[in-house]
Amino acid sequence: MSPLRIATRKSPLALWQAEFVAKCLQTCGAETVLVPMVSGGDTDMRPIDGTRQVGLFTKRIQQALLDNEADIAVHSLKDLPTEPTESLQLAAVPERETVLDSLVSPQAFKLNDLPAEARVGTGSKRRAAQIKQHRHDLNVEPIRGNVQTRLAKLESGEFDAILLAEAGILRLELTDLPRTQFPISEMLPAPGQGALGIEVRQGCDAFDVVAKLDHLPTRAAVTAERSLLASLHGGCLAPIAAHAVVNEGNIELTATVLSQDGSKRLDEKNRIDLQTGQEEPESVWNAAIQLAQTTADALLKRGAAELINEAR
């Protein structure tokens, strides 16, 4: 069998993720080779807005699958649009890393310790809205580029602090960075944050070996989070946060929709019990989807659509 070709972006974090998947597949007996590519999101440094966000970091490597340039595409799951791409399928979601966000600054400030009107960089409307809710005096400004580029902007004094996903910091072994982790209660993560998504062509030979990397609790949790996002028609960059946890016998989902300036916030938390005999993956996924729909309906009844549309 020929080596499985893994399409990946060229950023250091994306390459780490692809190499991680390659090592996992090799333990399953599959040979692999990386196919690095440049996405539109890697070259276009303009602030992301509602006209350009969907698939900005994923379309190029998805196209590589469709064009048979690669057999596998590895994504940061939070960047992958919830709308399925025809002829592709999500074959596996490995066990996720931490979902926490971190505030990185030379002094390792906590949010409340940042000086008044400090310049805080983030490319996420979700993070920006939650920051503004807690500290409306801060100057929250857009920042683009990979982790290293953003850290260089912090070091040069362009920003007083920046926000990064803790998962990326750990994966890149940047554990010496001066930073403070936000508690979940202060900064709810993006749907799918900390998780990888591995896509293949429908019906391809690679599916069976890739599917061995699927982690059922993680897959169920991100299914709930991403299904909520899809039901809210929020897109992957709307000010929507969600975190699902799979416990013994149930799935619990916490979700938040914010206005862009953080002045309005809708919170919803629901749980669904898993019935005896629901241990099969499809049954667990269906329960996660049902939980997401219930939670999304409750948020929509309270005006979530208006907040989302205002932020586009």
N, C-alpha and C positions, 0 to 999 in steps of 0.2 A: 504494500500500500504506500502511495506517495505521501511525503510529509504534509500534514495539515497546514495550510497557509493562514496565518493569523493577521488580519488587517488591523492596524492601530495608527493613531495619530503619533506624531514625532515628539511631542512634549515629554519631558522626563517622567512625569507622573503617568501619562498614558503608556509609555514604554514599560514602566514598572508593572503596570496592570497586565499588559500583554505577556510580559515575561513570567509573571505569577501564574497566569492561566496556562502558559506553555509548560511550566514545571508540573502543574497539577495534571495536565493531560499526559505528560511523560510518565507519571506514576501509574497511569492507566494503560500504559503500553503504546501510546501514540507518539510518533515523531512529529515535530513541528518546525516551522520556519516563520519568522516575523516578516511582515510586509508593511513597513512604515509609510505613512501618507500624510499629506498636509490638508487639513480641513479649512473651510471658509472662516471658521472662528479663530484659527491660528494666524491668519494673515490680515484679517479685517479688524483693526483695533478701535473702530468707532464704538461709542456706547451702544449697547444692545437695546433696541426698542421693539414695540409690538409688531412692526412690519418685517422683522428680520430674525426673530429669535428661534423659531421652530426648526430643530434639526441643524442648527448652526455648526455644532461640533460632531454630528453623527452622519450627515448625509453622504459625505465622501466615502467613508468606509462601508456604509451600507451599499453604496453603488458598486463598490469593489466586489461585494458578494453577488449582486445582480449580474455583473459583467464577467463573473467567474475569474476575477483577478485574485480572489481569496476564498477560503472555505469557512472562515470564522471571523466575526467582528467582535471586538471587546470594547464595551462602552462603560463610562461612569453612568450608572443607571439613572441618576437624577437628570442627566442631559438628554436621555432618550425620549423622544416624543411618545405620548401615550397612544396616539393613533397608530395602529399596526401598519406596517409597510407590506404591500402585497408581495407574495412569494417569499417573505422572510418570516422566521419565527424565533421567539426567545427560547433558546434551548436550555439555559441554565442560569441560575443566580447563586453563586457561591456564598458561603457564610459571610455576612457583612462585617465590616470594621465598625468602630464607634460612629455614632451619628452626631456627635457633639461638634459645635463650632467653637473657634478660639479667637480671642482678641490678642493680636500680636503687636507689641510696642516695645521700644528700647527699655522701658522701665517696668515691663510686665504689668501695666496698669490693669486694674479691674475697671469695669465700665463706669462705675460711680466715681472712680478716682481720676478719670481723664479731665484735663483742664477744660474750663468753659470754652466753647467754640473750637474745640480741637477738630482737626481734619481727619476724618475716618474714611478709609477707602473700602468699597465693596462693589462687586459687580452684580449683586443679587438684590432685587426688589424686596424679597422676603426678609433678608437680613436688615436692609436699610429701614424698612417699616418698623421692625421690632426694636432696632436701635433708637429710632426717633420716638417711639412710644415711651421708652424709659428715659431718654435724654434728648428732649426737643431742642436743646441749645447747641448740640453738636452739628458741625458741618459735614454731613455724610455725602461723599462724592463718589462718582463712578470710577472704577479702576478695571483695566483689562490686562490680559497677558497671563502666562503660566505662573506657577508659584514663585519661581526664581525671579521673574520679571517684576512681580508685585513686591517681593522682598527688597529688590534693588530700589524701587521707588520709595519704600519706607526708609531705607538706609540713607538715601539722598536727601531726605527731609521733605519730600513732596507731600507726605502724609505723617500724621502723628501716631496713627495706628491703622492697621488693616485687619480685615476679618478673613479667616481661612478655615476650611473644614479640617478638623483634627485628624480625620482619616488620611488626608493627603500628607499632612505633616509626619505622621507615623510611617506611612509607606515610603516616604522619601528619606526617612531616618534623620529628620531635622529636629530631633528631640531637645536640642540645646537652645532652640529659639525661645526668647523671653516672651511668655504668653500666659494668658489666663483662660481656662475653659469656661464657657457659659454653661450654667445648669440648664436642663431641659425646660424648667419653669420660666427661664428668662429668654431663651432662644430656641424655639421649636424648630427642628430641622426641616429640610426640603423633602418631599416625597422621594424615596429611593436613596437618600443620602447615605454614603458609606458603603453602598452595595455596587457590585459589578453586574452588568448584563452581557450575556454571551449570545449573539445571534448567529443563525445559520440559514441557508436556503431551505425552504420547505422540501422535505423528501430526500435531502442529501444524505450521503453515507456518514457524514461527520456527526449527525444528530445523536446517534446512540452513545458514542464515546463522550461527547460534550455533556449530555444529559446526566452522566454520572457525577458531575460536579455540582448538581443542583442541591441546595440545602433547604429542606422543606420549611422549617420555621422562618428563615429569611425570605423565601419565596412567598410564603403566605403573608408576611408582614408588608413587603413591598407591593404585593398585589392589592392589599387593602389601601395603601397610601396612593398608589398610582391610579387605582380605580376611582378613588375619591377625586383626584385631580381631573380625571377624564369627565366625571359626572358634573363637575363644576365648570367645565370648558375653560379651564384656567391657563392652559399652556404651561410649559416647563419653567417660565420665569415670572409668573404672576405672584403677587404677595400672598401666597398660600403655603402653609406649613402643616406637616402631618407626621405623626409617629405612631406606628402600630407595634404592639408587643404580643407575641404568641406565648401564652401561659399554658400550664397543664389544664386542658379542658376548655380553653376559651381564647379568643382573640380580642384585644382591647385597642381601640383607635382614638387618638386625640388629634383634633384638627383645629386650625385657626385660619381665618381670612381677615386681612387687614386692609385699611385704606393705605394709599401710597405714603402719606405723611404720618402714619401711625396713630392718628387721632381717633380712629374707629377700629374696633376689634370685635370679631365674633368668634367665640370658642364653643366647641362641641366635643363631647366625649361619650363614646358608646362601647358596648361589649356584646359579643355574640358567643353563646356557649356552643361547643362542639359536641354533638350527640355521640353516644357510643356507636362505634362502627364507622365514624367519619374520619378515620385515620388515613384513608387513601388520599394521595395528593389532590386529585380533582375535587373531592368533597371539601377538603380544607380550603382550596382556592375559591370554590363557589361560596363558601361561608364568608371568606374575606371580601368578596365582591358584594355580597348581600349587606355586610356591615358597612362597607363604603357607601353604598347607595342610601342606606338609612341615614348615615351621618351627613351626606351631601344634601339630601332632601331637607333635613332640619336646618342646615346652614342657608339653603336657598330660600326657605320660608322666612328667614330672618333678614334677608336682604343681601346675601353674599354676592349675587350677580352684579348688583350695582357697584359694590366696592371693587370687584374684579374689573369691570368695564371702565371704571374711572382711572384705573392704573395702566390701561393699555396705551 
